[in-house]
Amino acid sequence: MTATLTPPDRRPALATASASGPRGRGPRGGELARQRARRARGRRFVSDLLVWAVWASGAAAAALYLASGGMADWGSLSGVLTGLGIVAGLVGSDFVLVMLVLAARIPLLDAAIGHDRAMGVHRQLGKPALYLILGHFVLLTLGYGLAQGIDPVTETGILWTTPDMIWAYLALGAMVAVVITSLVAVRRKLSYEFWYVVHLLSYVSVLGAIPHQLSASSVLIEGAWQRGYWIALYVVALGSIVIFRFLEPMIQSLRHGMTVERIEWLTNDTAAIHLRGRDLDKLRARGGQFFYWRFWTSRTWWHVHPLSLSAAPTATRARITVRVLGKGTSRITDLLPGTRVSFSGPFGLFTDAARGARRLAVVAAGVGVTPVRAMLEDSRLEPGEATVVVRSSHDDALIHWDELRSLADAQGTALYRITGPRGRTGGWMSQRDRDRGVTLRTVFPQLDDSDLYICGPTAWADSLVAEARAAGVPDRRIHMERFDW
Ligand SMILES: Cc1cc2nc3c(=O)[nH]c(=O)nc-3n(C[C@H](O)[C@H](O)[C@H](O)COP(=O)(O)OP(=O)(O)OC[C@H]3O[C@@H](n4cnc5c(N)ncnc54)[C@H](O)[C@@H]3O)c2cc1C
């Protein structure tokens, strides 16, 4: 039975009968809440440690130069420029290697700080790494030229013909292309496929830089410990990519032998893809997590899609639910049963495990309901502990609604839906509920004691985050799964 609360109770339509609602008894197990808070503190500490480790690795790269006695040449301007150029090159290259490790999808890193955080730091390092590498080229060209009494253009000509330097210039060109196409303003104008192909140039950039580092560097000379350290950095970074982006996913996919079982259309643009395989429960995927999926047909093999589980996997079954957005999703919702599937994951921290507070507040819109549906199934919730709001343009567009209702009924979770067009001023809720005075606080009266989980279209989610922050919810208790790249 669905009950609609009539105004003035400024809350949207309540969908579950048994839920004692936010005013209910609420969660027992102070110990559970303490455990959660401890875990959340631990994760924040590790996350901060990561940032410190990045800076420390940069400082270690600079220390390679200091330890080589390079500052002995700082008696002249050319010596200073050359020294600064060498340090910029070492630190810039170090940051590029750190970016590779962060993008390698290492499960331990994902479990500690989450995929989004790792990729966030990866993106933040892009520009500083490029500026340092550009500085490396400019400062060395000026320093070497000054030492020989020649202008930078002539010096560049000489460097261009120096062994291994042509690879270094090509590596720089590749890096410039990668960073420029990854600038938000530029990326938005590119198709994901084009951006992805250009981004593969990052490997050309990393590999192209190696020869001149080992042949022309005054720091990484034969027999010096600095050279061993530097080669070890490359082995770790490139090794992480090979192992976690290629080998592990390949072994995992072969081990679980996943194939498409059937496609089930839920709405006119959203379908559930039912998958079958072996020992899928051994993937230890948490509800709310996602995988990178590759579907092996001639029309789909080349485009990997990150898609969240929309139900907790069993030993032989898993499910993802996909909204047709572009070419790729229209093709993967048209797959034949038996289509082979490879995957990497699970990834992400949009799970019950990331909670730090006693209560759970969830708002999901459109296909953003998929990780929420799986997370609810995977969470041990007390009656009244959780409140879930599902936002949809209209009732027919609600995805997995019946499953959400039975999960909510079983757990004593309050489940609300907000349907209808968005407000004139945008925002996350319908104009109708806004006019009725519904706000985040009226929906979640115990917001101060809750983790807020948000999943849906970016602009919609950003407006919700803005309202949550304005309502005093600290960022550490806001968990968001972004569906765009
Ligand atoms: C962590 C995560 C979980 C997701 N879970 C789901 C889900 O459960 N159900 C669902 O329907 N969608 C989900 N998505 C979104 C889904 O990945 C994209 O909608 C899909 O890949 C679009 O592909 P396309 O070829 O149809 O569209 P395109 O036309 O190629 O792209 C449309 C938009 O989709 C995004 N996109 C395309 N390919 C990728 C990619 N490989 N990585 C990231 N973004 C991409 C880009 O923002 C692009 O602008 C998720 C995305 C992320 C990042």
The ligand as an SDF file (V2000), in Angstrom:
LIG
                    3D

 53 58  0  0  0  0  0  0  0  0999 V2000
   30.9770    5.0410  -11.5820 C   0  0  0  0  0  0  0  0  0  0  0  0
   29.9250    5.0320  -12.6700 C   0  0  0  0  0  0  0  0  0  0  0  0
   28.8310    4.1990  -12.5470 C   0  0  0  0  0  0  0  0  0  0  0  0
   27.8470    4.2050  -13.5620 C   0  0  0  0  0  0  0  0  0  0  0  0
   26.7670    3.3760  -13.4210 N   0  0  0  0  0  0  0  0  0  0  0  0
   25.8050    3.4030  -14.3650 C   0  0  0  0  0  0  0  0  0  0  0  0
   24.6440    2.5490  -14.2300 C   0  0  0  0  0  0  0  0  0  0  0  0
   24.5030    1.7620  -13.3070 O   0  0  0  0  0  0  0  0  0  0  0  0
   23.6800    2.6310  -15.2120 N   0  0  0  0  0  0  0  0  0  0  0  0
   23.8070    3.5050  -16.2730 C   0  0  0  0  0  0  0  0  0  0  0  0
   22.9200    3.5590  -17.1140 O   0  0  0  0  0  0  0  0  0  0  0  0
   24.9160    4.3260  -16.4100 N   0  0  0  0  0  0  0  0  0  0  0  0
   25.8940    4.2760  -15.4920 C   0  0  0  0  0  0  0  0  0  0  0  0
   27.0110    5.0770  -15.6360 N   0  0  0  0  0  0  0  0  0  0  0  0
   27.1140    5.9680  -16.8120 C   0  0  0  0  0  0  0  0  0  0  0  0
   27.5650    5.1390  -18.0110 C   0  0  0  0  0  0  0  0  0  0  0  0
   28.8650    4.6960  -17.8480 O   0  0  0  0  0  0  0  0  0  0  0  0
   27.4970    6.0170  -19.2640 C   0  0  0  0  0  0  0  0  0  0  0  0
   26.2210    6.5210  -19.3850 O   0  0  0  0  0  0  0  0  0  0  0  0
   27.8290    5.1970  -20.4770 C   0  0  0  0  0  0  0  0  0  0  0  0
   29.1250    4.7520  -20.4170 O   0  0  0  0  0  0  0  0  0  0  0  0
   27.5400    6.0260  -21.7030 C   0  0  0  0  0  0  0  0  0  0  0  0
   28.0710    5.4160  -22.8440 O   0  0  0  0  0  0  0  0  0  0  0  0
   27.4680    5.7340  -24.2760 P   0  0  0  0  0  0  0  0  0  0  0  0
   28.4030    5.2140  -25.2740 O   0  0  0  0  0  0  0  0  0  0  0  0
   26.0820    5.3190  -24.3740 O   0  0  0  0  0  0  0  0  0  0  0  0
   27.4470    7.2420  -24.3030 O   0  0  0  0  0  0  0  0  0  0  0  0
   28.4870    8.2650  -24.9610 P   0  0  0  0  0  0  0  0  0  0  0  0
   27.7120    8.9850  -25.9940 O   0  0  0  0  0  0  0  0  0  0  0  0
   29.7480    7.6130  -25.3370 O   0  0  0  0  0  0  0  0  0  0  0  0
   28.7120    9.0970  -23.7200 O   0  0  0  0  0  0  0  0  0  0  0  0
   27.6810    9.8100  -23.1280 C   0  0  0  0  0  0  0  0  0  0  0  0
   28.2520   10.2480  -21.8260 C   0  0  0  0  0  0  0  0  0  0  0  0
   28.4780    9.1090  -21.0290 O   0  0  0  0  0  0  0  0  0  0  0  0
   29.6810    9.2410  -20.3220 C   0  0  0  0  0  0  0  0  0  0  0  0
   30.5770    8.1270  -20.6450 N   0  0  0  0  0  0  0  0  0  0  0  0
   30.6800    7.4360  -21.7920 C   0  0  0  0  0  0  0  0  0  0  0  0
   31.5720    6.4550  -21.6860 N   0  0  0  0  0  0  0  0  0  0  0  0
   32.0630    6.5490  -20.4430 C   0  0  0  0  0  0  0  0  0  0  0  0
   33.0580    5.8550  -19.7200 C   0  0  0  0  0  0  0  0  0  0  0  0
   33.6950    4.8170  -20.2100 N   0  0  0  0  0  0  0  0  0  0  0  0
   33.3420    6.2690  -18.4860 N   0  0  0  0  0  0  0  0  0  0  0  0
   32.6650    7.2570  -17.9260 C   0  0  0  0  0  0  0  0  0  0  0  0
   31.7190    7.9500  -18.5380 N   0  0  0  0  0  0  0  0  0  0  0  0
   31.4270    7.6060  -19.7790 C   0  0  0  0  0  0  0  0  0  0  0  0
   30.2630   10.5500  -20.7310 C   0  0  0  0  0  0  0  0  0  0  0  0
   29.8700   11.5090  -19.7540 O   0  0  0  0  0  0  0  0  0  0  0  0
   29.6330   10.8820  -21.9960 C   0  0  0  0  0  0  0  0  0  0  0  0
   29.5380   12.2540  -22.1720 O   0  0  0  0  0  0  0  0  0  0  0  0
   27.9940    5.0790  -14.6780 C   0  0  0  0  0  0  0  0  0  0  0  0
   29.1100    5.9050  -14.8050 C   0  0  0  0  0  0  0  0  0  0  0  0
   30.0730    5.8900  -13.8170 C   0  0  0  0  0  0  0  0  0  0  0  0
   31.2580    6.7900  -13.9560 C   0  0  0  0  0  0  0  0  0  0  0  0
  1  2  1  0
  2  3  1  0
  2 52  2  0
  3  4  2  0
  4  5  1  0
  4 50  1  0
  5  6  2  0
  6  7  1  0
  6 13  1  0
  7  8  2  0
  7  9  1  0
  9 10  1  0
 10 11  2  0
 10 12  1  0
 12 13  2  0
 13 14  1  0
 14 15  1  0
 14 50  1  0
 15 16  1  0
 16 17  1  0
 16 18  1  0
 18 19  1  0
 18 20  1  0
 20 21  1  0
 20 22  1  0
 22 23  1  0
 23 24  1  0
 24 25  2  0
 24 26  1  0
 24 27  1  0
 27 28  1  0
 28 29  2  0
 28 30  1  0
 28 31  1  0
 31 32  1  0
 32 33  1  0
 33 34  1  0
 33 48  1  0
 34 35  1  0
 35 36  1  0
 35 46  1  0
 36 37  1  0
 36 45  1  0
 37 38  2  0
 38 39  1  0
 39 40  1  0
 39 45  2  0
 40 41  1  0
 40 42  2  0
 42 43  1  0
 43 44  2  0
 44 45  1  0
 46 47  1  0
 46 48  1  0
 48 49  1  0
 50 51  2  0
 51 52  1  0
 52 53  1  0
M  END
$$$$
